[in-house]
Amino acid sequence: MKIKIQNNVHRLINHSSIVLITSSFKNLENIMTAAWYQIIDIDPVIISISIGIKKFTHELIEKSNKFGINLPTNDLIDQVWKCGKKSGREVDKFKISNFSKFSGSALGVPLIEECIANLECEVVFKKTFNLHTVFVGQVHGAYVEEGTFKDTWLVDEKNLVFPFHLGGNNIIVNTPKKFEVE
Ligand SMILES: Cc1cc2nc3c(=O)[nH]c(=O)nc-3n(C[C@H](O)[C@H](O)[C@H](O)COP(=O)(O)O)c2cc1C
């Protein structure tokens, strides 16, 4: 039997794998943890992210019209968590996380070396709702750790474990066992 709920409705479908959004404007750079994003199209690749209007990341993307998406594996969860709990207005998150930075060759977006994949996106559309803005980005550059991806992630072969967000402080991870559906 189903029961009707009213609280945390979005968490029924919250469990996407966690990413780190990087952004910069002039000499300012930032990292923010995110789980609300969506692939919109594939040729070219278009991805949307949903960013709270008060976040420092929001301000930097508004000003620069670009952002990076960095995919962490679960061994980075402590740093990932730090980047989701403090604002870049208060702390330098590249410093507190100890992440190293490289610059994307397409748009010059700061990207995170320790993350297994990185995307550089240019904002092509945006829409603000009540508390969040959806920034829709076209991917201009994509980078992946050599040997971990061939058409899809080589989870079994490389024992890849990604963190997924259930909402609040709740995380799940994949078992590194892939299967194909007929
Ligand atoms: C696992 C996780 C997922 C998050 N997902 C989002 C998200 O998709 N959008 C958002 O606006 N904030 C999200 N947050 C909250 C921001 O990461 C957090 O408010 C951060 O401090 C904002 O940093 P900034 O002010 O430096 O941009 C998430 C936090 C965590 C821990």
The ligand as a MOL file (V3000), in Angstrom:
LIG
                    3D

  0  0  0     0  0            999 V3000
M  V30 BEGIN CTAB
M  V30 COUNTS 31 33 0 0 0
M  V30 BEGIN ATOM
M  V30 1 C 26.1340 15.9500 -1.2080 0
M  V30 2 C 25.7480 17.3930 -1.3990 0
M  V30 3 C 25.0510 17.7810 -2.5460 0
M  V30 4 C 24.6980 19.1260 -2.7470 0
M  V30 5 N 24.0230 19.4730 -3.8850 0
M  V30 6 C 23.7490 20.7890 -4.1280 0
M  V30 7 C 23.1310 21.1740 -5.3550 0
M  V30 8 O 22.9070 20.3730 -6.2700 0
M  V30 9 N 22.8150 22.4970 -5.5050 0
M  V30 10 C 23.0830 23.4490 -4.5430 0
M  V30 11 O 22.7810 24.6310 -4.7420 0
M  V30 12 N 23.7020 23.0890 -3.3690 0
M  V30 13 C 24.0450 21.8000 -3.1610 0
M  V30 14 N 24.6960 21.4400 -1.9980 0
M  V30 15 C 25.0390 22.4810 -1.0150 0
M  V30 16 C 26.3000 23.2820 -1.4070 0
M  V30 17 O 27.3640 22.4330 -1.7720 0
M  V30 18 C 26.7630 24.1390 -0.2010 0
M  V30 19 O 25.7200 25.0310 0.1520 0
M  V30 20 C 28.0640 24.8800 -0.4530 0
M  V30 21 O 28.5390 25.3400 0.7930 0
M  V30 22 C 27.9180 26.0650 -1.3940 0
M  V30 23 O 29.2030 26.6060 -1.5790 0
M  V30 24 P 29.5180 28.0380 -2.2150 0
M  V30 25 O 28.7590 29.0830 -1.4210 0
M  V30 26 O 30.9940 28.1420 -2.0350 0
M  V30 27 O 29.0870 28.0180 -3.6380 0
M  V30 28 C 25.0480 20.1010 -1.7790 0
M  V30 29 C 25.7550 19.7070 -0.6200 0
M  V30 30 C 26.1030 18.3740 -0.4450 0
M  V30 31 C 26.8840 17.9860 0.8010 0
M  V30 END ATOM
M  V30 BEGIN BOND
M  V30 1 1 1 2
M  V30 2 1 2 3
M  V30 3 2 2 30
M  V30 4 2 3 4
M  V30 5 1 4 5
M  V30 6 1 4 28
M  V30 7 2 5 6
M  V30 8 1 6 7
M  V30 9 1 6 13
M  V30 10 2 7 8
M  V30 11 1 7 9
M  V30 12 1 9 10
M  V30 13 2 10 11
M  V30 14 1 10 12
M  V30 15 2 12 13
M  V30 16 1 13 14
M  V30 17 1 14 15
M  V30 18 1 14 28
M  V30 19 1 15 16
M  V30 20 1 16 17
M  V30 21 1 16 18
M  V30 22 1 18 19
M  V30 23 1 18 20
M  V30 24 1 20 21
M  V30 25 1 20 22
M  V30 26 1 22 23
M  V30 27 1 23 24
M  V30 28 2 24 25
M  V30 29 1 24 26
M  V30 30 1 24 27
M  V30 31 2 28 29
M  V30 32 1 29 30
M  V30 33 1 30 31
M  V30 END BOND
M  V30 END CTAB
M  END
